[in-house]
Amino acid sequence: MFIEVKRPNGKLSELQKIRIKQLKDLGFDCKIWVDYDVNYN
């Protein structure tokens, strides 16, 4: 599992979006959290 931690009002960069898609396409579970186990948007 890969976890990207962002501030509640933070934004993913275009590179982060691309990398997350690549990882998901390879079968990895990717999460974006603003706090422990709290999903981003």
PQR file with spaces between the fields and no chain letter, atoms N, CA, C, O and H, PARSE charges and radii, in Angstrom:
ATOM       1  N    MET     1       0.844   -1.165    0.000 -0.4000 1.5000
ATOM       2  CA   MET     1       0.000    0.000    0.000 -0.0000 2.0000
ATOM       3  C    MET     1       0.899    1.240    0.000  0.5500 1.7000
ATOM       4  O    MET     1       1.899    1.306    0.714 -0.5500 1.4000
ATOM       5  N    PHE     2       0.521    2.197   -0.803 -0.4000 1.5000
ATOM       6  CA   PHE     2       1.202    3.482   -0.843 -0.0000 2.0000
ATOM       7  C    PHE     2       0.240    4.538   -0.317  0.5500 1.7000
ATOM       8  O    PHE     2      -0.927    4.567   -0.706 -0.5500 1.4000
ATOM       9  H    PHE     2      -0.292    2.144   -1.383  0.4000 1.0000
ATOM      10  N    ILE     3       0.727    5.403    0.564 -0.4000 1.5000
ATOM      11  CA   ILE     3      -0.107    6.448    1.147 -0.0000 2.0000
ATOM      12  C    ILE     3       0.562    7.795    0.911  0.5500 1.7000
ATOM      13  O    ILE     3       1.726    7.995    1.260 -0.5500 1.4000
ATOM      14  H    ILE     3       1.675    5.380    0.880  0.4000 1.0000
ATOM      15  N    GLU     4      -0.187    8.709    0.317 -0.4000 1.5000
ATOM      16  CA   GLU     4       0.235   10.098    0.151 -0.0000 2.0000
ATOM      17  C    GLU     4      -0.523   10.882    1.205  0.5500 1.7000
ATOM      18  O    GLU     4      -1.747   10.786    1.283 -0.5500 1.4000
ATOM      19  H    GLU     4      -1.132    8.546    0.033  0.4000 1.0000
ATOM      20  N    VAL     5       0.185   11.661    2.022 -0.4000 1.5000
ATOM      21  CA   VAL     5      -0.455   12.442    3.071 -0.0000 2.0000
ATOM      22  C    VAL     5      -0.477   13.900    2.630  0.5500 1.7000
ATOM      23  O    VAL     5       0.548   14.470    2.258 -0.5500 1.4000
ATOM      24  H    VAL     5       1.180   11.740    1.959  0.4000 1.0000
ATOM      25  N    LYS     6      -1.663   14.485    2.680 -0.4000 1.5000
ATOM      26  CA   LYS     6      -1.840   15.873    2.256 -0.0000 2.0000
ATOM      27  C    LYS     6      -2.515   16.666    3.372  0.5500 1.7000
ATOM      28  O    LYS     6      -3.162   16.098    4.251 -0.5500 1.4000
ATOM      29  H    LYS     6      -2.496   14.022    2.982  0.4000 1.0000
ATOM      30  N    ARG     7      -2.354   17.959    3.320 -0.4000 1.5000
ATOM      31  CA   ARG     7      -3.135   18.837    4.191 -0.0000 2.0000
ATOM      32  C    ARG     7      -4.586   18.780    3.709  0.5500 1.7000
ATOM      33  O    ARG     7      -4.833   18.480    2.541 -0.5500 1.4000
ATOM      34  H    ARG     7      -1.828   18.420    2.606  0.4000 1.0000
ATOM      35  N    PRO     8      -5.536   19.062    4.581 -0.5600 1.5000
ATOM      36  CA   PRO     8      -6.944   19.015    4.158  0.2800 2.0000
ATOM      37  C    PRO     8      -7.248   19.902    2.950  0.5500 1.7000
ATOM      38  O    PRO     8      -8.114   19.568    2.141 -0.5500 1.4000
ATOM      39  N    ASN     9      -6.552   21.014    2.822 -0.4000 1.5000
ATOM      40  CA   ASN     9      -6.773   21.901    1.680 -0.0000 2.0000
ATOM      41  C    ASN     9      -5.675   21.758    0.624  0.5500 1.7000
ATOM      42  O    ASN     9      -5.596   22.573   -0.295 -0.5500 1.4000
ATOM      43  H    ASN     9      -5.849   21.285    3.479  0.4000 1.0000
ATOM      44  N    GLY    10      -4.829   20.735    0.744 -0.4000 1.5000
ATOM      45  CA   GLY    10      -3.736   20.524   -0.206 -0.0000 2.0000
ATOM      46  C    GLY    10      -4.238   19.987   -1.536  0.5500 1.7000
ATOM      47  O    GLY    10      -5.375   19.531   -1.652 -0.5500 1.4000
ATOM      48  H    GLY    10      -4.893   20.073    1.491  0.4000 1.0000
ATOM      49  N    LYS    11      -3.378   20.050   -2.525 -0.4000 1.5000
ATOM      50  CA   LYS    11      -3.718   19.562   -3.861 -0.0000 2.0000
ATOM      51  C    LYS    11      -2.638   18.606   -4.335  0.5500 1.7000
ATOM      52  O    LYS    11      -1.456   18.786   -4.042 -0.5500 1.4000
ATOM      53  H    LYS    11      -2.454   20.421   -2.431  0.4000 1.0000
ATOM      54  N    LEU    12      -3.058   17.589   -5.072 -0.4000 1.5000
ATOM      55  CA   LEU    12      -2.086   16.694   -5.699 -0.0000 2.0000
ATOM      56  C    LEU    12      -1.476   17.399   -6.902  0.5500 1.7000
ATOM      57  O    LEU    12      -2.180   18.059   -7.666 -0.5500 1.4000
ATOM      58  H    LEU    12      -4.018   17.442   -5.311  0.4000 1.0000
ATOM      59  N    SER    13      -0.179   17.261   -7.065 -0.4000 1.5000
ATOM      60  CA   SER    13       0.464   17.802   -8.261 -0.0000 2.0000
ATOM      61  C    SER    13       0.149   16.880   -9.434  0.5500 1.7000
ATOM      62  O    SER    13      -0.278   15.743   -9.235 -0.5500 1.4000
ATOM      63  H    SER    13       0.394   16.726   -6.444  0.4000 1.0000
ATOM      64  N    GLU    14       0.354   17.354  -10.627 -0.4000 1.5000
ATOM      65  CA   GLU    14       0.108   16.529  -11.814 -0.0000 2.0000
ATOM      66  C    GLU    14       0.995   15.286  -11.785  0.5500 1.7000
ATOM      67  O    GLU    14       0.556   14.201  -12.166 -0.5500 1.4000
ATOM      68  H    GLU    14       0.701   18.278  -10.789  0.4000 1.0000
ATOM      69  N    LEU    15       2.240   15.439  -11.335 -0.4000 1.5000
ATOM      70  CA   LEU    15       3.140   14.292  -11.248 -0.0000 2.0000
ATOM      71  C    LEU    15       2.624   13.266  -10.237  0.5500 1.7000
ATOM      72  O    LEU    15       2.701   12.061  -10.480 -0.5500 1.4000
ATOM      73  H    LEU    15       2.597   16.320  -11.026  0.4000 1.0000
ATOM      74  N    GLN    16       2.104   13.737   -9.115 -0.4000 1.5000
ATOM      75  CA   GLN    16       1.543   12.810   -8.122 -0.0000 2.0000
ATOM      76  C    GLN    16       0.348   12.052   -8.697  0.5500 1.7000
ATOM      77  O    GLN    16       0.211   10.850   -8.468 -0.5500 1.4000
ATOM      78  H    GLN    16       2.042   14.715   -8.918  0.4000 1.0000
ATOM      79  N    LYS    17      -0.511   12.739   -9.437 -0.4000 1.5000
ATOM      80  CA   LYS    17      -1.666   12.086  -10.064 -0.0000 2.0000
ATOM      81  C    LYS    17      -1.211   10.999  -11.036  0.5500 1.7000
ATOM      82  O    LYS    17      -1.774    9.904  -11.060 -0.5500 1.4000
ATOM      83  H    LYS    17      -0.400   13.715   -9.622  0.4000 1.0000
ATOM      84  N    ILE    18      -0.202   11.303  -11.827 -0.4000 1.5000
ATOM      85  CA   ILE    18       0.328   10.336  -12.795 -0.0000 2.0000
ATOM      86  C    ILE    18       0.927    9.137  -12.083  0.5500 1.7000
ATOM      87  O    ILE    18       0.662    7.993  -12.452 -0.5500 1.4000
ATOM      88  H    ILE    18       0.255   12.192  -11.808  0.4000 1.0000
ATOM      89  N    ARG    19       1.739    9.400  -11.057 -0.4000 1.5000
ATOM      90  CA   ARG    19       2.395    8.312  -10.326 -0.0000 2.0000
ATOM      91  C    ARG    19       1.372    7.417   -9.629  0.5500 1.7000
ATOM      92  O    ARG    19       1.510    6.194   -9.644 -0.5500 1.4000
ATOM      93  H    ARG    19       1.954   10.330  -10.758  0.4000 1.0000
ATOM      94  N    ILE    20       0.354    8.011   -9.022 -0.4000 1.5000
ATOM      95  CA   ILE    20      -0.691    7.220   -8.359 -0.0000 2.0000
ATOM      96  C    ILE    20      -1.409    6.346   -9.370  0.5500 1.7000
ATOM      97  O    ILE    20      -1.688    5.182   -9.083 -0.5500 1.4000
ATOM      98  H    ILE    20       0.242    9.005   -9.010  0.4000 1.0000
ATOM      99  N    LYS    21      -1.717    6.881  -10.552 -0.4000 1.5000
ATOM     100  CA   LYS    21      -2.362    6.083  -11.593 -0.0000 2.0000
ATOM     101  C    LYS    21      -1.459    4.931  -12.023  0.5500 1.7000
ATOM     102  O    LYS    21      -1.928    3.805  -12.189 -0.5500 1.4000
ATOM     103  H    LYS    21      -1.490    7.827  -10.784  0.4000 1.0000
ATOM     104  N    GLN    22      -0.168    5.207  -12.205 -0.4000 1.5000
ATOM     105  CA   GLN    22       0.770    4.153  -12.590 -0.0000 2.0000
ATOM     106  C    GLN    22       0.795    3.037  -11.543  0.5500 1.7000
ATOM     107  O    GLN    22       0.754    1.856  -11.888 -0.5500 1.4000
ATOM     108  H    GLN    22       0.213    6.122  -12.070  0.4000 1.0000
ATOM     109  N    LEU    23       0.862    3.411  -10.282 -0.4000 1.5000
ATOM     110  CA   LEU    23       0.902    2.424   -9.210 -0.0000 2.0000
ATOM     111  C    LEU    23      -0.391    1.598   -9.163  0.5500 1.7000
ATOM     112  O    LEU    23      -0.343    0.380   -8.992 -0.5500 1.4000
ATOM     113  H    LEU    23       0.895    4.371  -10.002  0.4000 1.0000
ATOM     114  N    LYS    24      -1.543    2.260   -9.316 -0.4000 1.5000
ATOM     115  CA   LYS    24      -2.819    1.547   -9.333 -0.0000 2.0000
ATOM     116  C    LYS    24      -2.889    0.590  -10.516  0.5500 1.7000
ATOM     117  O    LYS    24      -3.377   -0.533  -10.388 -0.5500 1.4000
ATOM     118  H    LYS    24      -1.582    3.250   -9.455  0.4000 1.0000
ATOM     119  N    ASP    25      -2.395    1.045  -11.680 -0.4000 1.5000
ATOM     120  CA   ASP    25      -2.383    0.185  -12.871 -0.0000 2.0000
ATOM     121  C    ASP    25      -1.517   -1.052  -12.666  0.5500 1.7000
ATOM     122  O    ASP    25      -1.757   -2.091  -13.280 -0.5500 1.4000
ATOM     123  H    ASP    25      -1.999    1.957  -11.785  0.4000 1.0000
ATOM     124  N    LEU    26      -0.513   -0.939  -11.804 -0.4000 1.5000
ATOM     125  CA   LEU    26       0.351   -2.080  -11.484 -0.0000 2.0000
ATOM     126  C    LEU    26      -0.231   -2.952  -10.372  0.5500 1.7000
ATOM     127  O    LEU    26       0.368   -3.956   -9.987 -0.5500 1.4000
ATOM     128  H    LEU    26      -0.318   -0.095  -11.305  0.4000 1.0000
ATOM     129  N    GLY    27      -1.405   -2.564   -9.857 -0.4000 1.5000
ATOM     130  CA   GLY    27      -2.084   -3.375   -8.863 -0.0000 2.0000
ATOM     131  C    GLY    27      -1.860   -2.965   -7.419  0.5500 1.7000
ATOM     132  O    GLY    27      -2.294   -3.660   -6.500 -0.5500 1.4000
ATOM     133  H    GLY    27      -1.891   -1.749  -10.171  0.4000 1.0000
ATOM     134  N    PHE    28      -1.183   -1.833   -7.210 -0.4000 1.5000
ATOM     135  CA   PHE    28      -0.943   -1.374   -5.847 -0.0000 2.0000
ATOM     136  C    PHE    28      -2.164   -0.631   -5.315  0.5500 1.7000
ATOM     137  O    PHE    28      -2.878    0.029   -6.070 -0.5500 1.4000
ATOM     138  H    PHE    28      -0.830   -1.268   -7.956  0.4000 1.0000
ATOM     139  N    ASP    29      -2.394   -0.745   -4.015 -0.4000 1.5000
ATOM     140  CA   ASP    29      -3.434    0.008   -3.337 -0.0000 2.0000
ATOM     141  C    ASP    29      -2.840    1.357   -2.966  0.5500 1.7000
ATOM     142  O    ASP    29      -1.841    1.412   -2.249 -0.5500 1.4000
ATOM     143  H    ASP    29      -1.813   -1.281   -3.402  0.4000 1.0000
ATOM     144  N    CYS    30      -3.433    2.442   -3.440 -0.4000 1.5000
ATOM     145  CA   CYS    30      -2.936    3.790   -3.176 -0.0000 2.0000
ATOM     146  C    CYS    30      -4.001    4.580   -2.441  0.5500 1.7000
ATOM     147  O    CYS    30      -5.162    4.606   -2.849 -0.5500 1.4000
ATOM     148  H    CYS    30      -4.245    2.398   -4.022  0.4000 1.0000
ATOM     149  N    LYS    31      -3.605    5.213   -1.371 -0.4000 1.5000
ATOM     150  CA   LYS    31      -4.513    6.021   -0.561 -0.0000 2.0000
ATOM     151  C    LYS    31      -3.962    7.431   -0.461  0.5500 1.7000
ATOM     152  O    LYS    31      -2.749    7.640   -0.476 -0.5500 1.4000
ATOM     153  H    LYS    31      -2.662    5.192   -1.040  0.4000 1.0000
ATOM     154  N    ILE    32      -4.861    8.390   -0.359 -0.4000 1.5000
ATOM     155  CA   ILE    32      -4.498    9.779   -0.105 -0.0000 2.0000
ATOM     156  C    ILE    32      -5.212   10.157    1.187  0.5500 1.7000
ATOM     157  O    ILE    32      -6.441   10.188    1.246 -0.5500 1.4000
ATOM     158  H    ILE    32      -5.847    8.220   -0.346  0.4000 1.0000
ATOM     159  N    TRP    33      -4.427   10.440    2.212 -0.4000 1.5000
ATOM     160  CA   TRP    33      -4.980   10.723    3.535 -0.0000 2.0000
ATOM     161  C    TRP    33      -4.661   12.145    3.969  0.5500 1.7000
ATOM     162  O    TRP    33      -3.641   12.719    3.587 -0.5500 1.4000
ATOM     163  H    TRP    33      -3.428   10.414    2.163  0.4000 1.0000
ATOM     164  N    VAL    34      -5.567   12.700    4.782 -0.4000 1.5000
ATOM     165  CA   VAL    34      -5.305   13.983    5.431 -0.0000 2.0000
ATOM     166  C    VAL    34      -4.983   13.779    6.910  0.5500 1.7000
ATOM     167  O    VAL    34      -4.494   14.692    7.576 -0.5500 1.4000
ATOM     168  H    VAL    34      -6.395   12.233    5.092  0.4000 1.0000
ATOM     169  N    ASP    35      -5.257   12.590    7.414 -0.4000 1.5000
ATOM     170  CA   ASP    35      -4.929   12.193    8.784 -0.0000 2.0000
ATOM     171  C    ASP    35      -4.954   10.677    8.795  0.5500 1.7000
ATOM     172  O    ASP    35      -5.351   10.063    7.805 -0.5500 1.4000
ATOM     173  H    ASP    35      -5.655   11.849    6.873  0.4000 1.0000
ATOM     174  N    TYR    36      -4.546   10.072    9.871 -0.4000 1.5000
ATOM     175  CA   TYR    36      -4.494    8.615    9.917 -0.0000 2.0000
ATOM     176  C    TYR    36      -5.851    8.035    9.555  0.5500 1.7000
ATOM     177  O    TYR    36      -6.844    8.256   10.248 -0.5500 1.4000
ATOM     178  H    TYR    36      -4.224   10.571   10.675  0.4000 1.0000
ATOM     179  N    ASP    37      -5.876    7.292    8.463 -0.4000 1.5000
ATOM     180  CA   ASP    37      -7.071    6.595    7.973 -0.0000 2.0000
ATOM     181  C    ASP    37      -8.241    7.527    7.634  0.5500 1.7000
ATOM     182  O    ASP    37      -9.394    7.096    7.650 -0.5500 1.4000
ATOM     183  H    ASP    37      -5.069    7.112    7.900  0.4000 1.0000
ATOM     184  N    VAL    38      -7.962    8.781    7.333 -0.4000 1.5000
ATOM     185  CA   VAL    38      -8.984    9.738    6.893 -0.0000 2.0000
ATOM     186  C    VAL    38      -8.688   10.106    5.451  0.5500 1.7000
ATOM     187  O    VAL    38      -7.688   10.762    5.158 -0.5500 1.4000
ATOM     188  H    VAL    38      -7.026    9.132    7.319  0.4000 1.0000
ATOM     189  N    ASN    39      -9.573    9.674    4.546 -0.4000 1.5000
ATOM     190  CA   ASN    39      -9.352    9.882    3.120 -0.0000 2.0000
ATOM     191  C    ASN    39      -9.465   11.349    2.718  0.5500 1.7000
ATOM     192  O    ASN    39     -10.233   12.116    3.300 -0.5500 1.4000
ATOM     193  H    ASN    39     -10.385    9.141    4.785  0.4000 1.0000
ATOM     194  N    TYR    40      -8.694   11.710    1.728 -0.4000 1.5000
ATOM     195  CA   TYR    40      -8.694   13.028    1.114 -0.0000 2.0000
ATOM     196  C    TYR    40      -9.889   13.111    0.182  0.5500 1.7000
ATOM     197  O    TYR    40     -10.059   12.261   -0.691 -0.5500 1.4000
ATOM     198  H    TYR    40      -8.070   11.088    1.256  0.4000 1.0000
ATOM     199  N    ASN    41     -10.701   14.113    0.359 -0.4000 1.5000
ATOM     200  CA   ASN    41     -11.919   14.299   -0.455 -0.0000 2.0000
ATOM     201  C    ASN    41     -12.625   12.995   -0.590  0.5500 1.7000
ATOM     202  O    ASN    41     -13.672   12.923   -1.234 -0.5500 1.4000
ATOM     203  H    ASN    41     -10.563   14.804    1.068  0.4000 1.0000
